Amino acid sequence: MSTAGLHRFAVPDRASAERLAEALSAFGFPTVVARPGPHADREDGPPDAGRWRVEAVDEGHYPPDEGGYRTYRAARRAAVAIARGYGGLVAGGREGSAARPPEPRPGAPIVLRREGARPDVPPVRLATPPADATLPLAARSDPADPSAPADPSARGAPGVPGGSSALAASGAPADRPAPADPSGSAAPAAPGAAGDVLPLDLAALANGGWSELTHAHGPADDVPGLVARLADGSGDWRATLDTLVGDDVLHQGRCFPATAPTLRWLARLVRGGTLTAPCRLDLYRDLLFAAGRRLDSLVRDADRAAVAHRPPEPAAYDDEVHATVGELVPGLLGRWAAEPPAVRLVLAAFAGLYPRNAGAVGAELAALRAEYAGTRPGAYLDLAAALADGAHARALTVAAGIVAWHVDLDPDVLAAPGVAADVRAGVVLVEAVLAGTDR
């Protein structure tokens, strides 16, 4: 069924609301209204809340398929861009169907109607995707460890679904040393090469000062026990990792004081010599998801930053987490030869996000690209290679090509204002690789 929607924006005052309403009506929204917002009479209201609200109704009438939905989203994206020009920020909204489009609440002092009008956006048609290919997840060097499940689960990215010298254009460089562990304890070394097996130091883990750190649910003193359960296989792998990562240290995609120290221990688990490839893949994916939080938060802050005439800023602790993963990347890439192709796809993404380390696997990445050329994983590898080469314009072109056929990726990322090309392409890379390795 065709999608319809109501787009709501907060603007500073009535004059801005009137001008924005006129602009949205001229663009083709058949009904646009404006009214005072909840903070219209409060001088102490939130500084970015806006004193007035403008609502534009899109009645739909798009094809009832993914292309039609993307056309609807393109109209919304255009409305967001128009609103920015009047100091407007997205303030909610809702979706419905063309049979019953959402209606604004009655009683607005400003009402503009153009019966039969439609937003002026060209129809979007999904591109034909390349052939899919399954990357093997078997490694010759896998341990025969009965405590580690052969297939721990079909785990998606933790939290909610969405670096480099390239990232330096939008903030801190990706390859700078990671900040010191807030606990004051010695952080575990980065995972080493394939043969560098080191059992988990449970004493160091337990004495990491976790009660002084916090995650989504308070003090992080449960982290050592959860990490130890992952190491010895004493609990359900899937449930334990979901609790540690998805519920605690990367809850809803947010980073916390305990996130970076926990990631160092997850990386150490990779070199413990007891986990099977599926379990290691889960850990690599969680580390990649963590590395992408900084990029994602820059994109999410883009509209607010544009209205405030400032550069986009990462969310709290995202810089620290991104840098911590960057510290671990050389050791992770050093495991390339020991890992199966499915894991190598994630390692390729690390090379793209942290290009100063990419030279260590340059030839190997090229060989993997050649092996999977013309496939969906091959497209992700092409994107990783473009970022690793510092070819940001090419990377953005490759990213746009992937978004054009990948139904799970959001085209809004590519249009984020004021965000460097490599950051936008990096978001696509992280989301595509996570989707491509989700079992």
Solvent accessible surface area in square Angstrom, and as a share of the most:
residue,aa,sasa,rsa
1,M,167,0.75
2,S,14,0.09
3,T,25,0.14
4,A,0,0.00
5,G,0,0.00
6,L,2,0.01
7,H,8,0.04
8,R,56,0.20
9,F,3,0.01
10,A,7,0.05
11,V,1,0.00
12,P,65,0.41
13,D,66,0.34
14,R,110,0.40
15,A,49,0.38
16,S,9,0.06
17,A,0,0.00
18,E,64,0.29
19,R,122,0.44
20,L,0,0.00
21,A,0,0.00
22,E,105,0.47
23,A,23,0.18
24,L,0,0.00
25,S,9,0.06
26,A,80,0.62
27,F,44,0.18
28,G,3,0.03
29,F,1,0.00
30,P,5,0.03
31,T,12,0.07
32,V,0,0.00
33,V,4,0.03
34,A,0,0.00
35,R,16,0.06
36,P,67,0.42
37,G,12,0.11
38,P,98,0.61
39,H,34,0.15
40,A,30,0.23
41,D,140,0.72
42,R,114,0.42
43,E,161,0.72
44,D,109,0.56
45,G,9,0.09
46,P,58,0.36
47,P,140,0.88
48,D,68,0.35
49,A,17,0.13
50,G,12,0.11
51,R,61,0.22
52,W,26,0.09
53,R,33,0.12
54,V,0,0.00
55,E,10,0.05
56,A,0,0.00
57,V,7,0.04
58,D,1,0.01
59,E,55,0.25
60,G,2,0.02
61,H,97,0.43
62,Y,17,0.06
63,P,71,0.45
64,P,99,0.63
65,D,85,0.44
66,E,59,0.27
67,G,10,0.10
68,G,1,0.01
69,Y,76,0.29
70,R,13,0.05
71,T,5,0.03
72,Y,2,0.01
73,R,50,0.18
74,A,17,0.13
75,A,0,0.00
76,R,54,0.20
77,R,63,0.23
78,A,28,0.21
79,A,0,0.00
80,V,13,0.07
81,A,45,0.35
82,I,41,0.21
83,A,0,0.00
84,R,61,0.22
85,G,66,0.63
86,Y,67,0.26
87,G,25,0.24
88,G,2,0.02
89,L,22,0.11
90,V,61,0.35
91,A,32,0.25
92,G,46,0.44
93,G,36,0.35
94,R,111,0.41
95,E,91,0.41
96,G,29,0.28
97,S,23,0.15
98,A,25,0.19
99,A,78,0.60
100,R,203,0.74
101,P,41,0.26
102,P,13,0.08
103,E,130,0.59
104,P,24,0.15
105,R,156,0.57
106,P,118,0.74
107,G,76,0.73
108,A,15,0.12
109,P,75,0.47
110,I,21,0.11
111,V,69,0.40
112,L,55,0.27
113,R,168,0.61
114,R,111,0.40
115,E,182,0.82
116,G,63,0.61
117,A,16,0.12
118,R,130,0.47
119,P,14,0.09
120,D,117,0.61
121,V,29,0.17
122,P,103,0.65
123,P,83,0.52
124,V,50,0.29
125,R,192,0.70
126,L,57,0.28
127,A,45,0.35
128,T,124,0.72
129,P,51,0.32
130,P,36,0.23
131,A,68,0.53
132,D,97,0.50
133,A,28,0.22
134,T,126,0.73
135,L,20,0.10
136,P,67,0.42
137,L,40,0.20
138,A,79,0.61
139,A,16,0.12
140,R,254,0.93
141,S,75,0.49
142,D,45,0.23
143,P,36,0.23
144,A,108,0.84
145,D,29,0.15
146,P,135,0.85
147,S,41,0.27
148,A,9,0.07
149,P,50,0.31
150,A,81,0.63
151,D,96,0.50
152,P,13,0.08
153,S,13,0.09
154,A,62,0.48
155,R,9,0.03
156,G,36,0.34
157,A,37,0.28
158,P,6,0.04
159,G,33,0.32
160,V,67,0.39
161,P,147,0.92
162,G,19,0.18
163,G,4,0.04
164,S,2,0.02
165,S,48,0.31
166,A,4,0.03
167,L,0,0.00
168,A,45,0.35
169,A,86,0.66
170,S,25,0.16
171,G,41,0.39
172,A,25,0.19
173,P,54,0.34
174,A,0,0.00
175,D,49,0.26
176,R,64,0.23
177,P,120,0.75
178,A,19,0.14
179,P,54,0.34
180,A,89,0.69
181,D,17,0.09
182,P,66,0.42
183,S,18,0.12
184,G,71,0.68
185,S,35,0.22
186,A,93,0.72
187,A,43,0.33
188,P,12,0.08
189,A,61,0.48
190,A,36,0.28
191,P,1,0.00
192,G,16,0.16
193,A,58,0.45
194,A,41,0.31
195,G,72,0.69
196,D,59,0.31
197,V,83,0.48
198,L,66,0.33
199,P,96,0.61
200,L,29,0.15
201,D,62,0.32
202,L,101,0.50
203,A,67,0.52
204,A,40,0.31
205,L,3,0.01
206,A,67,0.52
207,N,116,0.60
208,G,4,0.04
209,G,24,0.23
210,W,10,0.04
211,S,73,0.47
212,E,133,0.60
213,L,6,0.03
214,T,57,0.33
215,H,12,0.05
216,A,31,0.24
217,H,108,0.48
218,G,23,0.22
219,P,78,0.49
220,A,0,0.00
221,D,90,0.47
222,D,59,0.30
223,V,0,0.00
224,P,21,0.13
225,G,41,0.39
226,L,16,0.08
227,V,0,0.00
228,A,24,0.19
229,R,105,0.38
230,L,2,0.01
231,A,23,0.18
232,D,81,0.42
233,G,26,0.25
234,S,83,0.53
235,G,26,0.25
236,D,87,0.45
237,W,12,0.04
238,R,123,0.45
239,A,55,0.43
240,T,3,0.02
241,L,0,0.00
242,D,54,0.28
243,T,55,0.32
244,L,0,0.00
245,V,0,0.00
246,G,18,0.17
247,D,59,0.30
248,D,5,0.02
249,V,0,0.00
250,L,0,0.00
251,H,47,0.21
252,Q,102,0.45
253,G,5,0.05
254,R,143,0.52
255,C,7,0.04
256,F,17,0.07
257,P,28,0.17
258,A,0,0.00
259,T,0,0.00
260,A,0,0.00
261,P,1,0.00
262,T,0,0.00
263,L,0,0.00
264,R,5,0.02
265,W,9,0.03
266,L,0,0.00
267,A,0,0.00
268,R,27,0.10
269,L,8,0.04
270,V,3,0.02
271,R,17,0.06
272,G,16,0.15
273,G,38,0.37
274,T,57,0.33
275,L,7,0.04
276,T,17,0.10
277,A,0,0.00
278,P,14,0.09
279,C,0,0.00
280,R,9,0.03
281,L,1,0.00
282,D,1,0.01
283,L,0,0.00
284,Y,0,0.00
285,R,3,0.01
286,D,0,0.00
287,L,0,0.00
288,L,0,0.00
289,F,2,0.01
290,A,1,0.00
291,A,0,0.00
292,G,3,0.02
293,R,4,0.02
294,R,2,0.01
295,L,0,0.00
296,D,17,0.09
297,S,4,0.02
298,L,1,0.00
299,V,21,0.12
300,R,148,0.54
301,D,24,0.12
302,A,1,0.01
303,D,41,0.21
304,R,105,0.38
305,A,1,0.00
306,A,37,0.29
307,V,35,0.20
308,A,58,0.45
309,H,172,0.77
310,R,74,0.27
311,P,103,0.65
312,P,15,0.10
313,E,95,0.42
314,P,40,0.25
315,A,50,0.39
316,A,71,0.55
317,Y,97,0.37
318,D,3,0.02
319,D,46,0.24
320,E,25,0.11
321,V,1,0.00
322,H,1,0.00
323,A,0,0.00
324,T,0,0.00
325,V,0,0.00
326,G,5,0.05
327,E,83,0.37
328,L,2,0.01
329,V,0,0.00
330,P,69,0.43
331,G,12,0.11
332,L,0,0.00
333,L,3,0.01
334,G,40,0.38
335,R,16,0.06
336,W,14,0.05
337,A,87,0.68
338,A,15,0.12
339,E,2,0.01
340,P,4,0.02
341,P,26,0.16
342,A,8,0.07
343,V,0,0.00
344,R,61,0.22
345,L,3,0.01
346,V,0,0.00
347,L,0,0.00
348,A,0,0.00
349,A,0,0.00
350,F,0,0.00
351,A,0,0.00
352,G,2,0.02
353,L,0,0.00
354,Y,2,0.01
355,P,19,0.12
356,R,168,0.61
357,N,32,0.16
358,A,9,0.07
359,G,71,0.68
360,A,78,0.60
361,V,3,0.02
362,G,35,0.34
363,A,81,0.63
364,E,75,0.34
365,L,10,0.05
366,A,55,0.43
367,A,63,0.49
368,L,7,0.03
369,R,77,0.28
370,A,76,0.59
371,E,119,0.54
372,Y,21,0.08
373,A,72,0.56
374,G,64,0.62
375,T,23,0.13
376,R,77,0.28
377,P,7,0.04
378,G,2,0.01
379,A,18,0.14
380,Y,8,0.03
381,L,0,0.00
382,D,48,0.25
383,L,0,0.00
384,A,1,0.01
385,A,6,0.04
386,A,0,0.00
387,L,5,0.03
388,A,16,0.13
389,D,100,0.52
390,G,42,0.40
391,A,31,0.24
392,H,57,0.26
393,A,80,0.62
394,R,100,0.36
395,A,0,0.00
396,L,41,0.20
397,T,98,0.57
398,V,36,0.21
399,A,0,0.00
400,A,43,0.34
401,G,35,0.34
402,I,3,0.01
403,V,4,0.03
404,A,39,0.30
405,W,26,0.09
406,H,20,0.09
407,V,85,0.49
408,D,108,0.56
409,L,10,0.05
410,D,56,0.29
411,P,28,0.17
412,D,32,0.16
413,V,13,0.07
414,L,35,0.18
415,A,53,0.41
416,A,10,0.08
417,P,33,0.21
418,G,70,0.67
419,V,7,0.04
420,A,24,0.18
421,A,25,0.19
422,D,5,0.03
423,V,0,0.00
424,R,43,0.16
425,A,0,0.00
426,G,1,0.01
427,V,2,0.01
428,V,3,0.02
429,L,0,0.00
430,V,2,0.01
431,E,28,0.12
432,A,0,0.00
433,V,1,0.00
434,L,10,0.05
435,A,43,0.33
436,G,45,0.44
437,T,8,0.05
438,D,68,0.35
439,R,86,0.31
